[in-house]
Amino acid sequence: MNLSQLSAISPVDGRYRTKTEALAPYLSEFGLIRYRVGVEVEYLIALANAGITVLEPVRNTEVQAALRELYQNFSEADAQWIKDKESITNHDVKAVEYFVKFKLDELKLSSVKEFVHFSLTSQDINNTSVPLSLKEAVDQATAPLLNEVLDKLKSLAQEWKDIPMLARTHGQPASPTRVGKEFYVFVSRLEEQIRLLNSVQWPAKFGGATGNFNAHHVAFPEISWVDFADAFVASLGLKRSEPTTQIEHYDNLAAKFDAMRRINVILIDLCRDVWTYISMEYFRQKIVKNEVGSSAMPHKVNPIDFENAEGNLGIANAVLNHLSEKLPLSRLQRDLTDSTVLRNVGVPLGHMHIACHSLIKGLNKLLINVDKIHADLERNWAVVAEGIQTVLRREGYLNPYEALKDLTRSNETIDQQVINRFVDGLQVSDEVKAELKAITPFNYTGI
């Protein structure tokens, strides 16, 4: 069976492919191979620029441009060449090395071939290419999608900023709030966690077989390899970890995954709140012609976009949690458990993309039901009791909390007339009574 959206095992590459394909240039097998080729090429150029005599031909700017085309114009045929070679070598990074050497032959640069992958171990390539691919995937694909969610939330918060709404703490009627403010809570939370995500530097390991530049130093002891590696990794937009074992210790990468997980938790919280508001009829949903809400009940318009988003965010977080817990663990100077796990870094981002697309679609379908929101406020005049007893405290009134407690916990329906009658019976000035009567569920919304 040929691979297609119908035959793919994972919905990330099957059912939801259109929502995740923006990640493919970075986090697919093709993308990983391309980034590996890029790191090998840039390393060869950096060695030449460091002054190694035999690499004099590579210091030519036209030669460097031609070398960079190997990854800038990398094709599926190139990737297949490497996969075919891997089937022989049974080593994916060695196959990349052979590809670059093959291209050097074509460029009449055979004399420098043995400086491809010079003194490196596979993880020097993997632990630069993987974080680099992740960085660029997040910068170019995921961040714009999160910003689209943020922009939509900001727009709704502004649109609904003056609409009073009954708050519900512990699921019970509470001091009124405003619809826009409640949406802006999510904006603020997301912006803070995105800031924390961006504050963690993308890490890379680059230092030879056990992180000590053993082979580098024995071959060219006159070169400051620590400075060289720091500069080389920085040129890729990464921060070199020092000291390391054979592999990156992944602590900063784990911090990145944890930051993504917190972002997803906030989005799950948003999905659940909006789902609940829809069930309370605070929101209706725009009807899309020819869409079916239920296979059995024609009247239903289910909040499927928020349910889809919540489900995919949960899967993303399960994988992110495993990545952040497992990757920093390695026996002695290294074991191979990180290798297969690293190949799944695109999975949580894929589910995040699916979720964000669904969330944006759902938010765009929301229609606010002001009549229902106002009706709930009208039925809950008891919520102004907090404001009334607080003003009475200000006035030095004896036991105001207890007086309001007795009123609002009686079996009597609390409406505006009951509140006004209570206020009229208070031993306070007419001015204070007027102030108290002016408090309503529609204006007692704070600042």
N, C-alpha and C positions, 0 to 999 in steps of 0.2 A: 504493500500500500504506500503510495507516494505521500509525502508530508504535505498537508494542506490545513486550512482552518478546520476542515471536517475530520481530519485524521490525527491532528496534534493531540498529544496526551494532556498537556497543560492548557487550560483556557487562556493563559497569558499569551500563548502563541497561536491559539485556536480561536475560540469564540470572540475573544476580546482583542484580537490582533490589531484592529484599527485604532484602538485606544493605547496600545503599547508600542507601536512601531517606531515612535520617535526615539525610543531607547535603543533600537536595534543597531544603529551605527556605533554605539558605545559599548553595549553590554552583551551582545551576541557573541558566538564563537568567532564569527568574522571580525567583530570589533576587537576582541581580545587579541587575535592574531595581528591585526593591523597595529594596535598599540605596542605589541611586543616588537614588531619590525621597527616602529618609530623609535623606541628606546634604544635598540641596537644601533640604528643609524646615527642617532644623536650622540650616543656614547663614542662611536668611532670618530665623529667630527670633533668631539671634545678632546679626545686623546690627541688628535692631530694638532689642535689649537694649543695643547699643553706643551708642544715642542718636541715630540718624539720624532727623531730624524727620519725614520723609514716612512712615516706618514706625511712627508712633505707634499706629495701629490694631492692629498685630501685637504690641504689648507687653501687650495684654489677655490675661490668663491663659486665659480661655475660648476666645479666638481661637487661642491657641497649642495648646490641647488639641485643637481642631478640626483644625488643621493637622497635628498629629502623627497623627491618625487616618488621614491620607492614606497613611502607610506602615504604621502599626500594623494597620490593617484592609485592607491592600492585597489585591486580589483578582486572580484569573486574568483577569477581564474588564478590569481596569485595565491589566494587563500586555499584553493583546492590543491595547488602545487605543494603547498606546505602540508596539508592534510595527507596527501599521497606519500610524501616523504616521511611523515610521522608514522604511517602504517608500516614502514620499514624500520625506522629507528626506534619505534615505541617510546619516543621522547619528544614532547611537543615543542619545548624551547630549543632543543638541538635542531629540530626541523626548521625552525625560524632562522637559526644561525646558518644552516646550509643554504637557505633561500637567499639571504643577504650575500653570502659568498658567491653564489651562482650569478647574482646580479652584478657583483663586482667584476666577475669575468667578462660579462657583457659590456661593462663600462671601461674595459681595458685597464682595470685596477687590481689585477691578480696579485701584484706584489704586496698589497696591504691586507690580503684576505685573513691572515692569521691574527690580525688585530680585531677582527670581529669577535665579540664575546671575550675579549682579552681579560684573563684573570678573574672572570666572573663565575658565579654559580647561578643556577636557574632562578633562584629567588631574588637576585639583584634585578632581574628582568621582570619577574612576576610582581614583586613588591614595589615596583615603580609603575608598571603598565596598568595594573589593576586599580590602584588609587587614582591614577591619572584618568583612566576611563570613567571611573565613578565621579570624579570631580567634574569632568566635562559633561557627563550625563546630567548631573544635578544642576550645573550652571546653565546648560543649554536647553534642557527638556523639563526637568522636575520643578525647578525654581519658577520658571514662567507659568507653569500650571498652578502651583500654589499661589502665585501672585494673582492669577485669574480668580481663584476662590476668594482670596482676600478682597480684591476689588469688588466682587459681587456682594460680599458681606458688608463692605463699607457703603456701597450704594443702597442696600436695603436698610442699613442702620440710619442713613441720612433720610431716606424716604419716609421711614416710620418713626422718626425721632420724637414726634409730638403726640403719638398715640398712646394714651394711658392703658395699662393692662394690669389685671390682677396678678400679683405674684403668688407663687405657691411654694412655700418652704415645707419640707416633709410631706408634700402633696396636699397641704392644707392652705386655705386662703390666707394671704399675708399682705403686708403693706404694699400698696400698688407700686408699680414700676412703669417703664415705658418700653414699648416693643423695640424701638431702635436701640435703646441702651442695652437691652439683653443681647442683641445681635453684636453690638460693639464689644461686649465682653469677650466674645470669641475672636474678634479682630485683634484685640489687645493681647490675648493669650498666645495667639498664633505668631504675632509679630515678635514677641519676646522669645519664643522657642526657635523661630527662624534665625533670630539674632544669635542665639546660643549655638545653633548649628553652624552658622558661618564663622563663629569665633574660634572654633576648633580647626587647627591646621590639618590639611591632608598630609598624612605621613608616608614616608617611603624608607625602605631599607636599601642601602647600597654600600657593600663593604667586603665582598668576597665570601669565601666558603664558610667561615665562622665569624665574619664581621670585623676581622682585624687587618684586612688588606695584606694578608701574608704574601700572596703571589705578586700583587702589585709592588710591594716594598722590596721583595727580593730581586725583582726584575729591574726596577728603576728607583733605587733608594733615594735619589736626589730630588724626587718629586714629592711634594707634600700632598699625599693622597687624601687625607682628611679634608683639607681645603678644596682639593679638586672635586671630591664627591659632594661636599656641601654646595659648591657652586653649580655643579652639574644638575643635582636634584632640584635646586632652587630655580634653575633655568626652565625646568618643566612645570613650575608652579607648585612644587611640593616642598615639604620640610623633612630633611633627613633625620631619622632617629639615630641616636648615638649614645652609648654603645648598644650593639645588638648581638644576637647569636647569628645563626645562618639566616634567620628570617626576621621580618618585621615583628615586633612584639604586639602590634595591633591595638594597643591601648587607645590611641587617638582615633583609630578607625572604629573601635567599639563605642567611643564617645559620640562619633558621628551617627552611628546606628541608633544609639540611645536617644539622641536628639530627634532623629526621624520618628522614632517610636512615640515620643512625647507629643510630637505634632499630630501623629495619627490618633492618639488618645483624645486630644482636643477635638479632632474632627468627628470621632465616634460620639463624643459628648454632644456635639452639634447635631449630628444625625438623630440621636435619640430625643433631644429636645424638640426638634422640628417635627419628628414623627408624632410625638405626644401632642404638640400644638395642633397638628392636623386631626388627630383623633378627638381633640376637644372642640374641633370646628373653628378654631381661631384662624386657620388657613384653609382655603380650598385650593384645588389644583387645576390649572388650565387643562382643558380636555383636548387631547390630540386626536384628530380625526383618524378613524380606523384602528386606534389602539384598543386593546381589550384589557379591562382591569381584573376581571375574574372569569375563569372558564365556565362558572356555574351561575354567577350572580351579575346580571347585566348592569345593575345600577352602580357597581363599585368602581372607584378610582383609587387604586391602592398606592401607598407612598413607596413604590418599588425602588425609586432612585435612591432614597435615603437608606433603604434596607440593603440594596446592592452595595452602596458605599460602605456601610457599617461592616458587612460581611467581608469585603475585600480588605478593609483596613485591619480587621482582626487577623486575617491570614498574613498580611504584611508584617504585623507586629510579632506574630509567632516566629516568623523567619528572622526578623531583626533581632529578637531576643536571643535566638540560638546563635546568630552570628556574633553578637556582642559578648555572649557568655563563653562560646567555644574558642573563638579565634585567639584570644590572649593566652590560651592554655596550650603548651607544647612541651613534650618531654625533653629534658636536657637541652642540647643545642638546636634540636628540631626533631619533630616527627612529621609525617606526611598528611595528618588529618586536616590541616588547614587548606591543602591543595584542592580537595574535592569540595570543601565548604565554600571556598572563595568563588567557585564557579557558579554559585547561586546568588551572588550579590545583586544580580538583575531582577531576581524573582520578587523581592519585597517592593522594589521600585515599580515593577510592572503592576502589582496589585494596588500600589498607591495611585498610579496613573488611572487605572480603571475606576478607583473610588472617586478621585477628583473629577473625572469626566461625569460620573453619575451625579455627584454632589452639585456640580454646576448646572446640570440639566434639571435636577430637582428644584434648586433655588430659583431658576428661571421660570418654573411653572407655578410658583406660589402666588396665590391671590389672597390678600388679607381680608378677613371677615370682621370688619369693624363693628357691625351690629351685634355679633355674638360676643365679642370682647367687651363691648359696653354693657350688654345684658348681664354678663357675669359680675361686672363692677356694681351694677345697680342692685344685684341680689346680695351683695356683701358689704353693706354699710358698716358692719362690725369692724372692718379693718381700719376705720378712722379712729378707733378707740385708743390706739397707741399715740396718735397725735394729740387727742384731747387730754389724755392723762398727763402727757408731757408738758403741755401748756399749763395745766393745773399745778404740776410740780413747780414750774417756774413761779407761779403765783403764791406758792406756799400753802396750797390747799391740803387739808388733812386726808391722808390715805386715798389718793386719787386712783392708784392702780387697783385697789380692792373694790372701789366703787364701780369702775368700768368692768372689772372681772365679773362682778355680780350681775351687771346688766347684760353683758355679751354672752354669758354662759347660761342665761335663762332659756326657757323653751320658747320664748316670744320671738317672732320673726323681727330681725333688726332691720329697719328701713330708715329713711330720712326723718319721718315723723317721730319715730321712737327716739332717735338721737336728739332731735330738737327738743322733745319733751324732757329728756334727761337733762339737757343743758339748761332749760328754763328753770329746773328745780335746784340748780347749783347756787350756792351762796357766794357769787362773784359779781363783779360790776357788769353793767349792760355792755360796756365796751368789750370785755373779755367774752361775754356770751355771744356777741356778734362775731368775734374772732373765731370762736369755736364752731359756730354754725356755718361759717364760711368754708370749713374743712369738709371736702367731699372725696369719695373714692376716685373722682376724675381729676382732682387737682393735688391730691396728697401723694405726689410722685417724687419728691425730693428735688435734687439739683442734677 
